[in-house]
Amino acid sequence: MTRIRRGYIARRRRTKIRLFVSSFRGAHSRLTRSIIQQKIRALVSAHRDRDRQKRNFRRLWVTRINAVIRGNRVYYSYSNLVNNLYKRQLLLNRKILAQIAILNRNCLYTISNDIRK
């Protein structure tokens, strides 16, 4: 019997997967079965952690705003500030408020005093 050479499609697919996991350590970058498992695991982790990152940044912004407001003895908390912002229809998101709180505290104090009146 003559030798039959396999096609190139499977080899090309494995090469693509190997390029994805080329930075992994040990067998995770060499053996095809474990490469496929590690690729799936990496993609699942990346998808999950994108949502976690959004959650963590929002927590950070809320903490920063709350710290600046309570530090000035404005006599009310973050939740009261956000509630009053919505009542006055000042649509500033938490990211922008946190940047104002860090870079220009006087501006945040002015906003909070105007809202309270």
C-alpha positions in Angstrom: 0.0 0.0 0.0 1.1 3.5 -0.8 1.4 6.1 1.9 -1.4 8.6 2.0 -0.6 12.2 3.0 -3.1 13.9 5.1 -4.6 17.2 4.0 -3.5 20.6 5.2 -6.8 21.8 6.7 -6.4 20.2 10.1 -2.7 21.3 10.3 -3.7 24.9 9.4 -6.4 24.8 12.2 -3.9 23.6 14.8 -1.3 26.2 13.7 -3.9 28.9 14.3 -4.6 27.6 17.7 -0.9 27.4 18.5 -0.4 31.0 17.6 -3.1 32.0 20.1 -1.4 30.0 23.0 2.2 30.6 22.0 2.9 32.5 25.2 1.5 29.8 27.5 3.9 27.7 29.6 4.8 24.0 29.2 2.4 21.6 27.6 -0.2 24.3 27.4 1.6 25.6 24.4 2.7 22.4 22.9 0.2 19.6 23.1 -2.9 20.0 20.9 -5.5 18.6 23.3 -4.3 20.8 26.2 -3.9 23.8 23.8 -7.6 23.6 22.9 -8.7 23.4 26.6 -6.4 26.3 27.6 -7.7 28.4 24.7 -11.3 27.9 25.8 -10.4 28.6 29.4 -8.6 31.8 28.5 -11.5 33.1 26.4 -14.0 32.3 29.2 -11.8 34.2 31.7 -11.4 37.2 29.4 -15.2 37.4 28.9 -15.9 37.1 32.6 -13.3 39.6 33.7 -14.4 42.3 31.2 -17.7 42.5 33.3 -15.7 42.4 36.5 -13.5 45.2 35.4 -16.5 47.5 34.7 -17.9 46.6 38.2 -14.6 47.3 39.9 -14.1 50.7 38.2 -17.6 51.8 39.2 -16.9 50.8 42.8 -13.6 52.8 42.7 -15.4 55.9 41.4 -18.1 55.7 44.0 -15.5 55.3 46.7 -13.5 58.3 45.5 -16.6 60.6 45.3 -17.8 59.5 48.7 -14.4 60.1 50.3 -14.1 63.6 48.9 -17.6 64.6 49.9 -17.4 63.3 53.5 -13.9 64.7 53.8 -15.1 68.3 53.3 -17.8 67.9 56.0 -20.6 68.7 53.5 -22.8 66.8 56.0 -24.2 64.3 53.5 -23.3 61.1 51.8 -22.7 59.9 48.3 -26.2 58.6 48.0 -27.7 61.9 48.9 -25.4 63.7 46.4 -26.5 61.3 43.6 -30.1 61.6 44.5 -30.0 65.4 44.4 -28.1 65.3 41.1 -31.0 63.3 39.6 -33.6 65.6 41.1 -31.9 68.6 39.5 -31.4 66.6 36.3 -27.6 67.1 36.2 -26.5 64.1 34.2 -22.9 63.6 35.3 -21.8 60.0 35.4 -19.7 58.6 38.2 -16.5 58.5 36.2 -16.7 62.2 35.5 -17.6 63.0 39.1 -14.7 61.0 40.3 -12.3 62.9 38.0 -13.7 66.2 39.2 -13.3 65.0 42.8 -9.7 64.2 42.4 -8.5 66.9 40.0 -10.6 69.9 41.1 -12.3 69.4 44.5 -13.5 73.0 44.6 -15.6 72.4 41.5 -17.2 69.4 43.2 -17.9 71.4 46.4 -19.5 74.1 44.2 -21.7 71.5 42.5 -22.8 70.0 45.8 -23.5 73.3 47.4 -25.6 74.5 44.4 -27.6 71.3 44.5 -28.4 71.5 48.2 -29.8 75.0 47.9 
